[in-house]
């Protein structure tokens, strides 16, 4: 995701300095300047983008980042960290952080076609607009409180996880009942219940594709955040915990590093 976003920024004419915990992953991005430290990457930047695995990963670099952050620089926090994680990150640089998780996977990131969910001070949103327009096709504004966009991201990713698991269930059920599973995708095509995502993930499941756009372990992390957030809000988490159990079962079968389409393993196919 980070590499795709960096490429989109370069394509739009921005100067991009990149830091990664594994330097070799940064060095393969053609056209960027590779920094040796977080502070080196941040120094002199107008907008600093973090795209890391979870809140703990972001917080681990926060002190060094904030120490090098310019007076007028915006910290654009795009990692999926949940609302509590976003608020904790926001406290590291009050008034400087725009909560901006993104919807999309590797290909939309490379194409500059992510959907950015943004919340935080309006001035930060305005100052970071050129970066947001470079990495995304549109921005959905979720309010002026850090954490609101991250809450919306969990609601959106809940739909993605449910849709993927549901597609695996329907394809697997058709197969178990002796019906060609391709017919499920044909049957819903063009109807009120159709969705392009079912065809994308369904094809990956049927073809046993090894391409990874969103790793199954990443989905497990995100659904765990959803369960935590739901419980904190007093919202029923039954469907979320069931969904998490399915992805956990697929991971236990050795598919954690594969694409989320591998959730089909939870249905024994």
N, C-alpha and C positions, 0 to 999 in steps of 0.2 A: 504493500500500500504506500509506504513512504517513498519508495523508489518511483512509483508511478506518479505520485504527486510532485516529486522533484522534477521529473521529466516534463510534466504539464507546465510547471512554473518556468522552466527554461524555454519551452516553446513559445511562451507569451512574453519573452524578453526579460525576465527577471534574473538577477544575479543570485545564484543559489550556492550556499555553503552547507555541507552535509556532515553530520557526525553520526556514527553508528557504533554500538558496542562491539560489533565485529567489523573491523575496518574494511575487510575484503568485500563486504556487502555494499559498502558505500563506493568503493573504487570502481565498481562495474557500471556506475551511472555516468554515462558519457556527458561531459560538459560542466559538471559540478566541480566545485573546490572541496576537497575532502579535508576536514579539520581533524586535528589530533586530540581535541578535547571538546567538551560541551562549551566551555567558556570561549574557546577560539571560534567555535561555530556561531555563537550568539553575538559576539562583539561587533558592534557597528550595524547590526541588523535593524531594519524597520519593523519587520514582523518575524517572530520566531514560531515555528510550527513543531509541535511534538506529536509524533505518531509512534507510540510504544504499546507494549502488550497489555498492560493493566495499570491501575493506580499506583501500585507499589513501584513499578518500573519508572513511572513519571516522577514520583516523589523522591526516588533515589537520585535523580539528577537535578531536582528542583533548586537546591541551595546554590549549586554551581551556576545554574542557568540564571537565577535571579541576581546573583552577584555580578553577572556580566551584562545584564539587560540594560539597554540605554533608557534614558529618562522618558522618551516618547515612544519607545518600542511597545508593540502589542504581543502578548503571548497567546497564540492561537492553539488551543489545546484540543486536538482532534481524536485522541485515543478514546476507546470505549471504556469508561471507568465507573459508570453509574453515577447517580446524583450525589451520593455521599462522597464518593471519590472526587468528583468535580468540585464540590464545595471545599473539601480539604485542600485540593490543589489551589483553588482560588485564594485561600487564606495565606498561601506562601507569597503571593504578590497581589495584595488587595487593590482593586481598581485597574489592574493591568491584564487580567486574564479574560479572554473570550472563550466561553464554553462552546465548542464547535465540532462535535462528533459528526461523522459522515456516513451516509448510506451508499452502499456500493461495494464492489470487490475489486480485484486486481485490474481487470480490463477497464471498467469505468474510471479508475484512478489514472491509468495510463492515457485515457482519452480526454481527461479533464471533464468528465461527465458525472462526477459524484454529486449527490444532493447533500448540501451542508445544512445541518441543524444548528442554529446559533442562538445563544442567549448571553446576556451580559450588558455592560454599559453601551449605549448607542454610539458614543464617540469612538469606542474601540471597533465596533462593527463598521463604521464609516471609514476609519483609517485602514482597516484590513481588507476593504472591498476589492482592490485589485488582485489580492492573493486569492480571495474567495472565488472571484470570477475566473481565475486561471485554473483552479482545481475542480470547480464544480459547474454544473449546468444551471443550478438555481440554489437559492438560499431560503430556508424556511425559518422564519424568526419565531422563537419560542418564548420571548419575554426578556426582561432586563435583569433577571436573577441568574447567576452562575448556578448550574445544576438543572435548570429547566430543560435545556437542550439534551442533556444526558439522560434525563427521565424520558423524554420523547424518543430518544434512540433505543431505550430498552423496550418501549412499547412497539416500535417498528421491528426490532430484531426478534421480538416474541412472535410476530406474524411470520417472519422469514423462517424461524425454527419450526413453528407449527406447520407451515406450508410444506417444508421439506420432509418432515416426518410423516405428514399426511399423504404426500405423494408416494413415499416409500411404502406406506401401509396399503394404499389402494393398488399399486402395482403388484405388491407381494400377495395381496388377497386374491387378485385376479389369477395370478399364477397358481396359487394353492388350490383354486377352484377349477383349474383346468382350462382357463381362458388365456389367450395370448395377451400379455400385459400391455402391449402396444395399443390394443383396442381401447383401453381406458383413456389414453391420451387422445385417440381419435374421437372418442365419444364426447369428451368435454370441449373439444376444439370449437371455438367460435360461439359457444353458449354463454349463458349468464354466469356460470361458475368457472369459466375458463380463466387462466392466468398464464402469461408467458413463462413465469418462473417454473411452473409445473412441468412445462415442456423442456426447459433448460436442464433442470435437475433430473427429471424423468429420463431424458436421453442419456445423461451421464450415468445414471444407475443401470440402465439397460445395456449400455455399451461398455460398462466397466472402465470408464475413462479414468486415467491416473492424473489428469490435470487438477491442480488445487487452486481454487479461487477463494475459498474460505475454509480453513482447516477445522475439522470436527472438534478438536480440543479448544479452539477459539470460541466455537458455539457453546460448548460446555461452560466456559468461563462466563460468557455473556448471560446464559440462562441462569447460572448461579447468582449473578447480580440481580436478575429479574426476581428470583425467588426471595432474595434478601430484601429487595425494595418493596415487593408486594407485602411481605410479612410486616415490614416496618410501617406500612400504610394501612394495615388491617384489611388488606384485600385478599380474597381467596386465592390460594396458590396451587390448587389441585391440578389443573391442567399443566401449569408450568413444571411442577415437580414430576409429573408423569413424563413430560417431554424430556426433562433433564435425565430421567432414568433411562430413556431410550438411547440418548446420545452417550450416556455413561456405559451402557451395555455394549454399544458398538466400539467404544474406546477400549473397554476391557477385552474385546476380541482382537485388539491389535490395530485398530483403524484410526487412532487419535490424530495422527499426522496427515491423514488423507483428507480429501474434500468432504464437506458435510454431507454430500450425497451418500457417503458410506454408512449413514444411519440405517440404510437398508439392512445392514447386518443384524440390527436389533430384531428384525422380523425374519431372521434365518434364511435370507436369500442374498 
